[in-house]
C-alpha cells in the first residue's frame, strides 16, 4: 500500500467518526479534495467504499 499522509489522516479521522465536511475543516482542504483523496484511497486499498477502506486500513495497521 502506498497511501500518502493526507490519505492516512482522512482514513484515521473517518475511523474516529468525523464526517467528510468536518475532515475538510480539520485538514484545511476543500470537500472536493477530500473526496478525491478518499477515492484514491479506496482504489489503492481495493475497497468497495469509504467504510470498507477504513476497515482495511485498520486491519493492515495503516491507521
One Martini backbone bead per residue (centre of mass of N, CA, C, O) as a GRO file, in nm:
protein
   63
    1UNK     BB    1   0.097   0.036   0.021
    2UNK     BB    2   0.051   0.396  -0.103
    3UNK     BB    3  -0.010   0.615   0.121
    4UNK     BB    4  -0.058   0.921   0.213
    5UNK     BB    5  -0.087   1.141   0.469
    6UNK     BB    6  -0.373   1.240   0.395
    7UNK     BB    7  -0.509   0.966   0.362
    8UNK     BB    8  -0.454   0.869   0.648
    9UNK     BB    9  -0.596   1.100   0.796
   10UNK     BB   10  -0.875   1.048   0.681
   11UNK     BB   11  -0.910   0.755   0.781
   12UNK     BB   12  -0.873   0.821   1.079
   13UNK     BB   13  -1.113   1.019   1.103
   14UNK     BB   14  -1.327   0.818   1.013
   15UNK     BB   15  -1.277   0.616   1.249
   16UNK     BB   16  -1.372   0.862   1.456
   17UNK     BB   17  -1.647   0.991   1.296
   18UNK     BB   18  -1.593   1.184   1.083
   19UNK     BB   19  -1.675   1.395   0.851
   20UNK     BB   20  -1.599   1.530   0.554
   21UNK     BB   21  -1.646   1.820   0.646
   22UNK     BB   22  -1.471   1.804   0.903
   23UNK     BB   23  -1.209   1.717   0.763
   24UNK     BB   24  -1.174   1.965   0.586
   25UNK     BB   25  -1.142   2.157   0.825
   26UNK     BB   26  -0.906   2.020   0.977
   27UNK     BB   27  -0.714   2.004   0.696
   28UNK     BB   28  -0.762   2.246   0.505
   29UNK     BB   29  -0.978   2.140   0.289
   30UNK     BB   30  -1.162   2.050   0.044
   31UNK     BB   31  -1.415   1.844  -0.034
   32UNK     BB   32  -1.296   1.759  -0.310
   33UNK     BB   33  -1.024   1.668  -0.200
   34UNK     BB   34  -1.131   1.453  -0.014
   35UNK     BB   35  -1.273   1.284  -0.230
   36UNK     BB   36  -1.020   1.221  -0.398
   37UNK     BB   37  -0.847   1.089  -0.175
   38UNK     BB   38  -1.058   0.873  -0.108
   39UNK     BB   39  -1.076   0.741  -0.385
   40UNK     BB   40  -0.776   0.661  -0.395
   41UNK     BB   41  -0.784   0.484  -0.139
   42UNK     BB   42  -0.991   0.280  -0.236
   43UNK     BB   43  -0.820   0.179  -0.471
   44UNK     BB   44  -0.557   0.102  -0.317
   45UNK     BB   45  -0.738  -0.102  -0.120
   46UNK     BB   46  -0.966  -0.249  -0.268
   47UNK     BB   47  -1.238  -0.105  -0.217
   48UNK     BB   48  -1.587  -0.026  -0.204
   49UNK     BB   49  -1.555   0.191   0.033
   50UNK     BB   50  -1.496   0.393   0.301
   51UNK     BB   51  -1.547   0.177   0.512
   52UNK     BB   52  -1.370  -0.047   0.391
   53UNK     BB   53  -1.109   0.121   0.391
   54UNK     BB   54  -1.094   0.165   0.695
   55UNK     BB   55  -1.084  -0.130   0.779
   56UNK     BB   56  -0.833  -0.208   0.617
   57UNK     BB   57  -0.643  -0.002   0.754
   58UNK     BB   58  -0.665  -0.131   1.030
   59UNK     BB   59  -0.584  -0.429   0.959
   60UNK     BB   60  -0.299  -0.308   0.823
   61UNK     BB   61  -0.179  -0.080   1.011
   62UNK     BB   62  -0.215   0.224   0.891
   63UNK     BB   63  -0.407   0.342   1.150
   0.00000   0.00000   0.00000
